[in-house]
Amino acid sequence: MELDTSKIDDAVLALLCLGLHDDARAWKGFDWDALDRLHQQGYITDPRGKAKSVVFTEEGLERAERLLEKLFGKQTESGAAADRKT
């Protein structure tokens, strides 16, 4: 099966947000290739090293929060009703 790494990167970035601590740090317990791609895109600091966490860039944290809500947030009743109409 061929995987869409862009979708994987979006999911990993969103899930990193769940481990957020100390303002903009997140535990780096995800696939190294995905973390490297997120670093190359400028969303997190370099994951290589002894630290057990990475730091979000300002853009990365904003994107992570949006993706977390988009991918995993529950829809409100009014939002769900609007979706059924379209």
PyMOL Python script that loads the backbone (N, CA, C, O; Angstrom):
from pymol import cmd

cmd.read_pdbstr("""\
ATOM      1  N   MET A   1       0.851  -1.172   0.000  1.00  0.00           N
ATOM      2  CA  MET A   1       0.000   0.000   0.000  1.00  0.00           C
ATOM      3  C   MET A   1       0.895   1.233   0.000  1.00  0.00           C
ATOM      4  O   MET A   1       1.872   1.308   0.745  1.00  0.00           O
ATOM      5  N   GLU A   2       0.551   2.184  -0.834  1.00  0.00           N
ATOM      6  CA  GLU A   2       1.262   3.448  -0.877  1.00  0.00           C
ATOM      7  C   GLU A   2       0.586   4.418   0.086  1.00  0.00           C
ATOM      8  O   GLU A   2      -0.635   4.575   0.063  1.00  0.00           O
ATOM      9  N   LEU A   3       1.381   5.062   0.928  1.00  0.00           N
ATOM     10  CA  LEU A   3       0.841   5.967   1.945  1.00  0.00           C
ATOM     11  C   LEU A   3       1.012   7.419   1.548  1.00  0.00           C
ATOM     12  O   LEU A   3       1.991   7.789   0.901  1.00  0.00           O
ATOM     13  N   ASP A   4       0.048   8.236   1.942  1.00  0.00           N
ATOM     14  CA  ASP A   4       0.095   9.678   1.727  1.00  0.00           C
ATOM     15  C   ASP A   4       0.800  10.294   2.927  1.00  0.00           C
ATOM     16  O   ASP A   4       0.178  10.508   3.967  1.00  0.00           O
ATOM     17  N   THR A   5       2.099  10.582   2.793  1.00  0.00           N
ATOM     18  CA  THR A   5       2.870  11.099   3.924  1.00  0.00           C
ATOM     19  C   THR A   5       2.376  12.470   4.379  1.00  0.00           C
ATOM     20  O   THR A   5       2.577  12.841   5.535  1.00  0.00           O
ATOM     21  N   SER A   6       1.741  13.218   3.498  1.00  0.00           N
ATOM     22  CA  SER A   6       1.186  14.518   3.888  1.00  0.00           C
ATOM     23  C   SER A   6       0.086  14.332   4.941  1.00  0.00           C
ATOM     24  O   SER A   6       0.020  15.084   5.913  1.00  0.00           O
ATOM     25  N   LYS A   7      -0.768  13.337   4.745  1.00  0.00           N
ATOM     26  CA  LYS A   7      -1.829  13.054   5.722  1.00  0.00           C
ATOM     27  C   LYS A   7      -1.228  12.538   7.032  1.00  0.00           C
ATOM     28  O   LYS A   7      -1.693  12.887   8.117  1.00  0.00           O
ATOM     29  N   ILE A   8      -0.199  11.711   6.917  1.00  0.00           N
ATOM     30  CA  ILE A   8       0.472  11.202   8.114  1.00  0.00           C
ATOM     31  C   ILE A   8       1.080  12.360   8.887  1.00  0.00           C
ATOM     32  O   ILE A   8       0.939  12.435  10.108  1.00  0.00           O
ATOM     33  N   ASP A   9       1.755  13.264   8.187  1.00  0.00           N
ATOM     34  CA  ASP A   9       2.376  14.420   8.840  1.00  0.00           C
ATOM     35  C   ASP A   9       1.340  15.284   9.539  1.00  0.00           C
ATOM     36  O   ASP A   9       1.586  15.767  10.644  1.00  0.00           O
ATOM     37  N   ASP A  10       0.179  15.487   8.912  1.00  0.00           N
ATOM     38  CA  ASP A  10      -0.889  16.271   9.542  1.00  0.00           C
ATOM     39  C   ASP A  10      -1.358  15.597  10.831  1.00  0.00           C
ATOM     40  O   ASP A  10      -1.549  16.263  11.848  1.00  0.00           O
ATOM     41  N   ALA A  11      -1.544  14.272  10.787  1.00  0.00           N
ATOM     42  CA  ALA A  11      -2.006  13.547  11.973  1.00  0.00           C
ATOM     43  C   ALA A  11      -0.955  13.586  13.076  1.00  0.00           C
ATOM     44  O   ALA A  11      -1.297  13.791  14.241  1.00  0.00           O
ATOM     45  N   VAL A  12       0.310  13.393  12.736  1.00  0.00           N
ATOM     46  CA  VAL A  12       1.380  13.425  13.739  1.00  0.00           C
ATOM     47  C   VAL A  12       1.474  14.819  14.352  1.00  0.00           C
ATOM     48  O   VAL A  12       1.610  14.946  15.568  1.00  0.00           O
ATOM     49  N   LEU A  13       1.406  15.854  13.540  1.00  0.00           N
ATOM     50  CA  LEU A  13       1.470  17.223  14.059  1.00  0.00           C
ATOM     51  C   LEU A  13       0.308  17.478  15.020  1.00  0.00           C
ATOM     52  O   LEU A  13       0.502  18.064  16.086  1.00  0.00           O
ATOM     53  N   ALA A  14      -0.887  17.045  14.650  1.00  0.00           N
ATOM     54  CA  ALA A  14      -2.053  17.222  15.520  1.00  0.00           C
ATOM     55  C   ALA A  14      -1.879  16.437  16.817  1.00  0.00           C
ATOM     56  O   ALA A  14      -2.177  16.957  17.892  1.00  0.00           O
ATOM     57  N   LEU A  15      -1.405  15.201  16.737  1.00  0.00           N
ATOM     58  CA  LEU A  15      -1.246  14.377  17.933  1.00  0.00           C
ATOM     59  C   LEU A  15      -0.106  14.867  18.822  1.00  0.00           C
ATOM     60  O   LEU A  15      -0.156  14.677  20.037  1.00  0.00           O
ATOM     61  N   LEU A  16       0.909  15.488  18.249  1.00  0.00           N
ATOM     62  CA  LEU A  16       1.961  16.095  19.069  1.00  0.00           C
ATOM     63  C   LEU A  16       1.362  17.128  20.018  1.00  0.00           C
ATOM     64  O   LEU A  16       1.855  17.329  21.128  1.00  0.00           O
ATOM     65  N   CYS A  17       0.310  17.767  19.572  1.00  0.00           N
ATOM     66  CA  CYS A  17      -0.357  18.796  20.365  1.00  0.00           C
ATOM     67  C   CYS A  17      -0.938  18.209  21.664  1.00  0.00           C
ATOM     68  O   CYS A  17      -1.068  18.919  22.661  1.00  0.00           O
ATOM     69  N   LEU A  18      -1.284  16.923  21.651  1.00  0.00           N
ATOM     70  CA  LEU A  18      -1.821  16.287  22.854  1.00  0.00           C
ATOM     71  C   LEU A  18      -0.763  16.164  23.957  1.00  0.00           C
ATOM     72  O   LEU A  18      -1.100  16.146  25.141  1.00  0.00           O
ATOM     73  N   GLY A  19       0.493  16.079  23.574  1.00  0.00           N
ATOM     74  CA  GLY A  19       1.566  15.962  24.553  1.00  0.00           C
ATOM     75  C   GLY A  19       2.212  17.291  24.889  1.00  0.00           C
ATOM     76  O   GLY A  19       3.340  17.332  25.380  1.00  0.00           O
ATOM     77  N   LEU A  20       1.509  18.369  24.630  1.00  0.00           N
ATOM     78  CA  LEU A  20       2.037  19.718  24.835  1.00  0.00           C
ATOM     79  C   LEU A  20       2.327  19.980  26.317  1.00  0.00           C
ATOM     80  O   LEU A  20       1.501  19.688  27.182  1.00  0.00           O
ATOM     81  N   HIS A  21       3.499  20.531  26.594  1.00  0.00           N
ATOM     82  CA  HIS A  21       3.871  20.930  27.953  1.00  0.00           C
ATOM     83  C   HIS A  21       4.863  22.083  27.862  1.00  0.00           C
ATOM     84  O   HIS A  21       5.465  22.312  26.813  1.00  0.00           O
ATOM     85  N   ASP A  22       5.028  22.799  28.951  1.00  0.00           N
ATOM     86  CA  ASP A  22       5.962  23.933  28.999  1.00  0.00           C
ATOM     87  C   ASP A  22       5.774  24.881  27.815  1.00  0.00           C
ATOM     88  O   ASP A  22       6.746  25.261  27.162  1.00  0.00           O
ATOM     89  N   ASP A  23       4.563  25.252  27.547  1.00  0.00           N
ATOM     90  CA  ASP A  23       4.170  26.215  26.512  1.00  0.00           C
ATOM     91  C   ASP A  23       4.189  25.652  25.095  1.00  0.00           C
ATOM     92  O   ASP A  23       3.145  25.618  24.443  1.00  0.00           O
ATOM     93  N   ALA A  24       5.329  25.214  24.603  1.00  0.00           N
ATOM     94  CA  ALA A  24       5.379  24.800  23.199  1.00  0.00           C
ATOM     95  C   ALA A  24       6.204  23.529  22.979  1.00  0.00           C
ATOM     96  O   ALA A  24       6.633  23.258  21.857  1.00  0.00           O
ATOM     97  N   ARG A  25       6.427  22.755  24.033  1.00  0.00           N
ATOM     98  CA  ARG A  25       7.187  21.506  23.902  1.00  0.00           C
ATOM     99  C   ARG A  25       6.219  20.330  23.796  1.00  0.00           C
ATOM    100  O   ARG A  25       5.123  20.356  24.355  1.00  0.00           O
ATOM    101  N   ALA A  26       6.650  19.295  23.064  1.00  0.00           N
ATOM    102  CA  ALA A  26       5.834  18.087  22.917  1.00  0.00           C
ATOM    103  C   ALA A  26       6.739  16.867  22.924  1.00  0.00           C
ATOM    104  O   ALA A  26       7.844  16.906  22.383  1.00  0.00           O
ATOM    105  N   TRP A  27       6.279  15.797  23.529  1.00  0.00           N
ATOM    106  CA  TRP A  27       7.041  14.549  23.566  1.00  0.00           C
ATOM    107  C   TRP A  27       7.164  14.008  22.153  1.00  0.00           C
ATOM    108  O   TRP A  27       6.211  14.064  21.376  1.00  0.00           O
ATOM    109  N   LYS A  28       8.332  13.487  21.822  1.00  0.00           N
ATOM    110  CA  LYS A  28       8.579  13.072  20.444  1.00  0.00           C
ATOM    111  C   LYS A  28       8.478  11.560  20.261  1.00  0.00           C
ATOM    112  O   LYS A  28       9.419  10.929  19.779  1.00  0.00           O
ATOM    113  N   GLY A  29       7.374  10.993  20.632  1.00  0.00           N
ATOM    114  CA  GLY A  29       7.169   9.547  20.536  1.00  0.00           C
ATOM    115  C   GLY A  29       6.502   9.109  19.244  1.00  0.00           C
ATOM    116  O   GLY A  29       5.615   8.256  19.268  1.00  0.00           O
ATOM    117  N   PHE A  30       6.906   9.670  18.128  1.00  0.00           N
ATOM    118  CA  PHE A  30       6.298   9.336  16.843  1.00  0.00           C
ATOM    119  C   PHE A  30       7.357   8.903  15.842  1.00  0.00           C
ATOM    120  O   PHE A  30       8.554   8.996  16.116  1.00  0.00           O
ATOM    121  N   ASP A  31       6.927   8.442  14.710  1.00  0.00           N
ATOM    122  CA  ASP A  31       7.794   7.990  13.634  1.00  0.00           C
ATOM    123  C   ASP A  31       8.852   9.040  13.307  1.00  0.00           C
ATOM    124  O   ASP A  31       8.530  10.211  13.107  1.00  0.00           O
ATOM    125  N   TRP A  32      10.120   8.614  13.253  1.00  0.00           N
ATOM    126  CA  TRP A  32      11.225   9.546  13.022  1.00  0.00           C
ATOM    127  C   TRP A  32      11.144  10.211  11.657  1.00  0.00           C
ATOM    128  O   TRP A  32      11.468  11.391  11.526  1.00  0.00           O
ATOM    129  N   ASP A  33      10.720   9.475  10.646  1.00  0.00           N
ATOM    130  CA  ASP A  33      10.614  10.077   9.313  1.00  0.00           C
ATOM    131  C   ASP A  33       9.596  11.213   9.305  1.00  0.00           C
ATOM    132  O   ASP A  33       9.831  12.266   8.711  1.00  0.00           O
ATOM    133  N   ALA A  34       8.460  10.989   9.970  1.00  0.00           N
ATOM    134  CA  ALA A  34       7.431  12.035  10.043  1.00  0.00           C
ATOM    135  C   ALA A  34       7.959  13.246  10.811  1.00  0.00           C
ATOM    136  O   ALA A  34       7.746  14.385  10.395  1.00  0.00           O
ATOM    137  N   LEU A  35       8.643  13.007  11.925  1.00  0.00           N
ATOM    138  CA  LEU A  35       9.203  14.116  12.695  1.00  0.00           C
ATOM    139  C   LEU A  35      10.234  14.884  11.878  1.00  0.00           C
ATOM    140  O   LEU A  35      10.281  16.113  11.933  1.00  0.00           O
ATOM    141  N   ASP A  36      11.056  14.167  11.124  1.00  0.00           N
ATOM    142  CA  ASP A  36      12.035  14.844  10.260  1.00  0.00           C
ATOM    143  C   ASP A  36      11.338  15.716   9.222  1.00  0.00           C
ATOM    144  O   ASP A  36      11.764  16.843   8.971  1.00  0.00           O
ATOM    145  N   ARG A  37      10.257  15.194   8.611  1.00  0.00           N
ATOM    146  CA  ARG A  37       9.522  15.988   7.611  1.00  0.00           C
ATOM    147  C   ARG A  37       8.913  17.231   8.252  1.00  0.00           C
ATOM    148  O   ARG A  37       8.947  18.311   7.661  1.00  0.00           O
ATOM    149  N   LEU A  38       8.357  17.090   9.453  1.00  0.00           N
ATOM    150  CA  LEU A  38       7.770  18.248  10.145  1.00  0.00           C
ATOM    151  C   LEU A  38       8.841  19.289  10.469  1.00  0.00           C
ATOM    152  O   LEU A  38       8.585  20.491  10.402  1.00  0.00           O
ATOM    153  N   HIS A  39      10.020  18.829  10.815  1.00  0.00           N
ATOM    154  CA  HIS A  39      11.135  19.751  11.063  1.00  0.00           C
ATOM    155  C   HIS A  39      11.521  20.458   9.760  1.00  0.00           C
ATOM    156  O   HIS A  39      11.719  21.673   9.754  1.00  0.00           O
ATOM    157  N   GLN A  40      11.627  19.716   8.668  1.00  0.00           N
ATOM    158  CA  GLN A  40      11.990  20.298   7.375  1.00  0.00           C
ATOM    159  C   GLN A  40      10.963  21.325   6.912  1.00  0.00           C
ATOM    160  O   GLN A  40      11.309  22.275   6.209  1.00  0.00           O
ATOM    161  N   GLN A  41       9.701  21.141   7.302  1.00  0.00           N
ATOM    162  CA  GLN A  41       8.641  22.076   6.925  1.00  0.00           C
ATOM    163  C   GLN A  41       8.597  23.287   7.867  1.00  0.00           C
ATOM    164  O   GLN A  41       7.834  24.225   7.639  1.00  0.00           O
ATOM    165  N   GLY A  42       9.418  23.263   8.923  1.00  0.00           N
ATOM    166  CA  GLY A  42       9.497  24.406   9.824  1.00  0.00           C
ATOM    167  C   GLY A  42       8.469  24.421  10.939  1.00  0.00           C
ATOM    168  O   GLY A  42       8.219  25.475  11.524  1.00  0.00           O
ATOM    169  N   TYR A  43       7.863  23.272  11.252  1.00  0.00           N
ATOM    170  CA  TYR A  43       6.825  23.222  12.285  1.00  0.00           C
ATOM    171  C   TYR A  43       7.367  22.888  13.669  1.00  0.00           C
ATOM    172  O   TYR A  43       6.772  23.272  14.676  1.00  0.00           O
ATOM    173  N   ILE A  44       8.507  22.164  13.729  1.00  0.00           N
ATOM    174  CA  ILE A  44       9.103  21.785  15.007  1.00  0.00           C
ATOM    175  C   ILE A  44      10.626  21.933  14.925  1.00  0.00           C
ATOM    176  O   ILE A  44      11.200  22.038  13.842  1.00  0.00           O
ATOM    177  N   THR A  45      11.257  21.937  16.096  1.00  0.00           N
ATOM    178  CA  THR A  45      12.716  21.955  16.130  1.00  0.00           C
ATOM    179  C   THR A  45      13.240  20.585  15.717  1.00  0.00           C
ATOM    180  O   THR A  45      12.478  19.624  15.608  1.00  0.00           O
ATOM    181  N   ASP A  46      14.539  20.505  15.490  1.00  0.00           N
ATOM    182  CA  ASP A  46      15.167  19.267  15.047  1.00  0.00           C
ATOM    183  C   ASP A  46      14.928  18.159  16.078  1.00  0.00           C
ATOM    184  O   ASP A  46      15.303  18.314  17.241  1.00  0.00           O
ATOM    185  N   PRO A  47      14.307  17.039  15.669  1.00  0.00           N
ATOM    186  CA  PRO A  47      14.006  15.976  16.611  1.00  0.00           C
ATOM    187  C   PRO A  47      15.221  15.125  16.991  1.00  0.00           C
ATOM    188  O   PRO A  47      15.166  14.358  17.953  1.00  0.00           O
ATOM    189  N   ARG A  48      16.295  15.257  16.254  1.00  0.00           N
ATOM    190  CA  ARG A  48      17.489  14.457  16.557  1.00  0.00           C
ATOM    191  C   ARG A  48      18.215  15.074  17.752  1.00  0.00           C
ATOM    192  O   ARG A  48      18.391  16.290  17.827  1.00  0.00           O
ATOM    193  N   GLY A  49      18.619  14.242  18.652  1.00  0.00           N
ATOM    194  CA  GLY A  49      19.308  14.715  19.837  1.00  0.00           C
ATOM    195  C   GLY A  49      18.828  13.979  21.065  1.00  0.00           C
ATOM    196  O   GLY A  49      17.974  13.096  20.980  1.00  0.00           O
ATOM    197  N   LYS A  50      19.374  14.342  22.199  1.00  0.00           N
ATOM    198  CA  LYS A  50      19.079  13.619  23.445  1.00  0.00           C
ATOM    199  C   LYS A  50      17.772  14.048  24.105  1.00  0.00           C
ATOM    200  O   LYS A  50      17.219  13.307  24.917  1.00  0.00           O
ATOM    201  N   ALA A  51      17.276  15.228  23.767  1.00  0.00           N
ATOM    202  CA  ALA A  51      16.028  15.707  24.383  1.00  0.00           C
ATOM    203  C   ALA A  51      14.885  14.761  24.034  1.00  0.00           C
ATOM    204  O   ALA A  51      14.823  14.224  22.928  1.00  0.00           O
ATOM    205  N   LYS A  52      13.987  14.568  24.986  1.00  0.00           N
ATOM    206  CA  LYS A  52      12.848  13.677  24.767  1.00  0.00           C
ATOM    207  C   LYS A  52      11.646  14.409  24.181  1.00  0.00           C
ATOM    208  O   LYS A  52      10.574  13.831  24.004  1.00  0.00           O
ATOM    209  N   SER A  53      11.845  15.689  23.885  1.00  0.00           N
ATOM    210  CA  SER A  53      10.750  16.472  23.322  1.00  0.00           C
ATOM    211  C   SER A  53      11.277  17.393  22.235  1.00  0.00           C
ATOM    212  O   SER A  53      12.480  17.620  22.107  1.00  0.00           O
ATOM    213  N   VAL A  54      10.341  17.914  21.460  1.00  0.00           N
ATOM    214  CA  VAL A  54      10.647  18.914  20.439  1.00  0.00           C
ATOM    215  C   VAL A  54       9.878  20.178  20.793  1.00  0.00           C
ATOM    216  O   VAL A  54       8.959  20.146  21.612  1.00  0.00           O
ATOM    217  N   VAL A  55      10.254  21.285  20.177  1.00  0.00           N
ATOM    218  CA  VAL A  55       9.568  22.554  20.416  1.00  0.00           C
ATOM    219  C   VAL A  55       8.865  22.955  19.129  1.00  0.00           C
ATOM    220  O   VAL A  55       9.458  22.946  18.049  1.00  0.00           O
ATOM    221  N   PHE A  56       7.598  23.305  19.261  1.00  0.00           N
ATOM    222  CA  PHE A  56       6.848  23.811  18.122  1.00  0.00           C
ATOM    223  C   PHE A  56       7.354  25.200  17.752  1.00  0.00           C
ATOM    224  O   PHE A  56       7.717  25.985  18.627  1.00  0.00           O
ATOM    225  N   THR A  57       7.377  25.499  16.470  1.00  0.00           N
ATOM    226  CA  THR A  57       7.531  26.878  16.054  1.00  0.00           C
ATOM    227  C   THR A  57       6.167  27.533  16.236  1.00  0.00           C
ATOM    228  O   THR A  57       5.172  26.840  16.448  1.00  0.00           O
ATOM    229  N   GLU A  58       6.111  28.840  16.157  1.00  0.00           N
ATOM    230  CA  GLU A  58       4.818  29.528  16.298  1.00  0.00           C
ATOM    231  C   GLU A  58       3.838  29.032  15.228  1.00  0.00           C
ATOM    232  O   GLU A  58       2.681  28.732  15.526  1.00  0.00           O
ATOM    233  N   GLU A  59       4.307  28.952  13.998  1.00  0.00           N
ATOM    234  CA  GLU A  59       3.465  28.462  12.902  1.00  0.00           C
ATOM    235  C   GLU A  59       3.064  27.000  13.128  1.00  0.00           C
ATOM    236  O   GLU A  59       1.928  26.612  12.855  1.00  0.00           O
ATOM    237  N   GLY A  60       3.998  26.203  13.625  1.00  0.00           N
ATOM    238  CA  GLY A  60       3.724  24.791  13.863  1.00  0.00           C
ATOM    239  C   GLY A  60       2.665  24.582  14.925  1.00  0.00           C
ATOM    240  O   GLY A  60       1.788  23.732  14.767  1.00  0.00           O
ATOM    241  N   LEU A  61       2.734  25.346  16.006  1.00  0.00           N
ATOM    242  CA  LEU A  61       1.747  25.213  17.081  1.00  0.00           C
ATOM    243  C   LEU A  61       0.364  25.628  16.593  1.00  0.00           C
ATOM    244  O   LEU A  61      -0.624  24.956  16.887  1.00  0.00           O
ATOM    245  N   GLU A  62       0.288  26.725  15.853  1.00  0.00           N
ATOM    246  CA  GLU A  62      -1.006  27.169  15.320  1.00  0.00           C
ATOM    247  C   GLU A  62      -1.595  26.108  14.388  1.00  0.00           C
ATOM    248  O   GLU A  62      -2.783  25.797  14.471  1.00  0.00           O
ATOM    249  N   ARG A  63      -0.766  25.557  13.507  1.00  0.00           N
ATOM    250  CA  ARG A  63      -1.236  24.519  12.579  1.00  0.00           C
ATOM    251  C   ARG A  63      -1.641  23.256  13.338  1.00  0.00           C
ATOM    252  O   ARG A  63      -2.656  22.638  13.015  1.00  0.00           O
ATOM    253  N   ALA A  64      -0.860  22.873  14.336  1.00  0.00           N
ATOM    254  CA  ALA A  64      -1.172  21.677  15.124  1.00  0.00           C
ATOM    255  C   ALA A  64      -2.528  21.810  15.812  1.00  0.00           C
ATOM    256  O   ALA A  64      -3.322  20.869  15.811  1.00  0.00           O
ATOM    257  N   GLU A  65      -2.790  22.966  16.393  1.00  0.00           N
ATOM    258  CA  GLU A  65      -4.067  23.183  17.075  1.00  0.00           C
ATOM    259  C   GLU A  65      -5.233  23.138  16.102  1.00  0.00           C
ATOM    260  O   GLU A  65      -6.278  22.569  16.416  1.00  0.00           O
ATOM    261  N   ARG A  66      -5.066  23.736  14.914  1.00  0.00           N
ATOM    262  CA  ARG A  66      -6.127  23.687  13.889  1.00  0.00           C
ATOM    263  C   ARG A  66      -6.371  22.250  13.427  1.00  0.00           C
ATOM    264  O   ARG A  66      -7.517  21.821  13.288  1.00  0.00           O
ATOM    265  N   LEU A  67      -5.291  21.516  13.191  1.00  0.00           N
ATOM    266  CA  LEU A  67      -5.425  20.136  12.720  1.00  0.00           C
ATOM    267  C   LEU A  67      -6.035  19.233  13.789  1.00  0.00           C
ATOM    268  O   LEU A  67      -6.829  18.348  13.470  1.00  0.00           O
ATOM    269  N   LEU A  68      -5.673  19.446  15.047  1.00  0.00           N
ATOM    270  CA  LEU A  68      -6.245  18.645  16.122  1.00  0.00           C
ATOM    271  C   LEU A  68      -7.758  18.790  16.137  1.00  0.00           C
ATOM    272  O   LEU A  68      -8.486  17.805  16.258  1.00  0.00           O
ATOM    273  N   GLU A  69      -8.226  20.031  16.013  1.00  0.00           N
ATOM    274  CA  GLU A  69      -9.673  20.264  16.003  1.00  0.00           C
ATOM    275  C   GLU A  69     -10.308  19.687  14.732  1.00  0.00           C
ATOM    276  O   GLU A  69     -11.358  19.047  14.799  1.00  0.00           O
ATOM    277  N   LYS A  70      -9.681  19.908  13.593  1.00  0.00           N
ATOM    278  CA  LYS A  70     -10.229  19.441  12.319  1.00  0.00           C
ATOM    279  C   LYS A  70     -10.296  17.913  12.255  1.00  0.00           C
ATOM    280  O   LYS A  70     -11.312  17.349  11.850  1.00  0.00           O
ATOM    281  N   LEU A  71      -9.226  17.256  12.649  1.00  0.00           N
ATOM    282  CA  LEU A  71      -9.151  15.803  12.495  1.00  0.00           C
ATOM    283  C   LEU A  71      -9.837  15.033  13.613  1.00  0.00           C
ATOM    284  O   LEU A  71     -10.369  13.947  13.383  1.00  0.00           O
ATOM    285  N   PHE A  72      -9.831  15.586  14.825  1.00  0.00           N
ATOM    286  CA  PHE A  72     -10.283  14.802  15.965  1.00  0.00           C
ATOM    287  C   PHE A  72     -11.348  15.467  16.825  1.00  0.00           C
ATOM    288  O   PHE A  72     -11.838  14.853  17.773  1.00  0.00           O
ATOM    289  N   GLY A  73     -11.722  16.718  16.515  1.00  0.00           N
ATOM    290  CA  GLY A  73     -12.720  17.416  17.313  1.00  0.00           C
ATOM    291  C   GLY A  73     -14.123  16.904  17.034  1.00  0.00           C
ATOM    292  O   GLY A  73     -14.439  16.492  15.918  1.00  0.00           O
ATOM    293  N   LYS A  74     -14.948  16.935  18.048  1.00  0.00           N
ATOM    294  CA  LYS A  74     -16.354  16.564  17.886  1.00  0.00           C
ATOM    295  C   LYS A  74     -17.105  17.751  17.316  1.00  0.00           C
ATOM    296  O   LYS A  74     -16.852  18.899  17.681  1.00  0.00           O
ATOM    297  N   GLN A  75     -18.027  17.460  16.418  1.00  0.00           N
ATOM    298  CA  GLN A  75     -18.841  18.529  15.847  1.00  0.00           C
ATOM    299  C   GLN A  75     -19.956  18.891  16.816  1.00  0.00           C
ATOM    300  O   GLN A  75     -20.480  18.038  17.532  1.00  0.00           O
ATOM    301  N   THR A  76     -20.309  20.168  16.824  1.00  0.00           N
ATOM    302  CA  THR A  76     -21.441  20.604  17.635  1.00  0.00           C
ATOM    303  C   THR A  76     -22.725  20.206  16.923  1.00  0.00           C
ATOM    304  O   THR A  76     -22.703  19.863  15.741  1.00  0.00           O
ATOM    305  N   GLU A  77     -23.829  20.251  17.627  1.00  0.00           N
ATOM    306  CA  GLU A  77     -25.125  19.902  17.030  1.00  0.00           C
ATOM    307  C   GLU A  77     -25.431  20.769  15.826  1.00  0.00           C
ATOM    308  O   GLU A  77     -25.885  20.255  14.803  1.00  0.00           O
ATOM    309  N   SER A  78     -25.196  22.076  15.916  1.00  0.00           N
ATOM    310  CA  SER A  78     -25.498  22.966  14.796  1.00  0.00           C
ATOM    311  C   SER A  78     -24.577  22.665  13.620  1.00  0.00           C
ATOM    312  O   SER A  78     -25.012  22.727  12.471  1.00  0.00           O
ATOM    313  N   GLY A  79     -23.318  22.340  13.884  1.00  0.00           N
ATOM    314  CA  GLY A  79     -22.381  21.991  12.835  1.00  0.00           C
ATOM    315  C   GLY A  79     -22.751  20.680  12.168  1.00  0.00           C
ATOM    316  O   GLY A  79     -22.640  20.546  10.949  1.00  0.00           O
ATOM    317  N   ALA A  80     -23.192  19.705  12.964  1.00  0.00           N
ATOM    318  CA  ALA A  80     -23.587  18.412  12.417  1.00  0.00           C
ATOM    319  C   ALA A  80     -24.853  18.561  11.565  1.00  0.00           C
ATOM    320  O   ALA A  80     -24.974  17.928  10.516  1.00  0.00           O
ATOM    321  N   ALA A  81     -25.789  19.394  12.014  1.00  0.00           N
ATOM    322  CA  ALA A  81     -27.012  19.614  11.250  1.00  0.00           C
ATOM    323  C   ALA A  81     -26.702  20.303   9.934  1.00  0.00           C
ATOM    324  O   ALA A  81     -27.294  19.978   8.905  1.00  0.00           O
ATOM    325  N   ALA A  82     -25.786  21.245   9.960  1.00  0.00           N
ATOM    326  CA  ALA A  82     -25.404  21.944   8.729  1.00  0.00           C
ATOM    327  C   ALA A  82     -24.734  20.983   7.756  1.00  0.00           C
ATOM    328  O   ALA A  82     -24.951  21.071   6.548  1.00  0.00           O
ATOM    329  N   ASP A  83     -23.921  20.067   8.276  1.00  0.00           N
ATOM    330  CA  ASP A  83     -23.261  19.085   7.411  1.00  0.00           C
ATOM    331  C   ASP A  83     -24.271  18.157   6.754  1.00  0.00           C
ATOM    332  O   ASP A  83     -24.087  17.767   5.601  1.00  0.00           O
ATOM    333  N   ARG A  84     -25.331  17.798   7.461  1.00  0.00           N
ATOM    334  CA  ARG A  84     -26.343  16.895   6.891  1.00  0.00           C
ATOM    335  C   ARG A  84     -27.119  17.571   5.755  1.00  0.00           C
ATOM    336  O   ARG A  84     -27.610  16.895   4.852  1.00  0.00           O
ATOM    337  N   LYS A  85     -27.229  18.894   5.801  1.00  0.00           N
ATOM    338  CA  LYS A  85     -27.975  19.618   4.782  1.00  0.00           C
ATOM    339  C   LYS A  85     -27.186  19.750   3.499  1.00  0.00           C
ATOM    340  O   LYS A  85     -27.776  19.939   2.435  1.00  0.00           O
ATOM    341  N   THR A  86     -25.850  19.655   3.569  1.00  0.00           N
ATOM    342  CA  THR A  86     -25.044  19.818   2.359  1.00  0.00           C
ATOM    343  C   THR A  86     -24.734  18.510   1.705  1.00  0.00           C
ATOM    344  O   THR A  86     -24.063  18.479   0.674  1.00  0.00           O
TER     345      THR A  86
END
""", "prot")
cmd.dss("prot")
cmd.show_as("cartoon", "prot")
cmd.util.cbc("prot")
cmd.orient("prot")
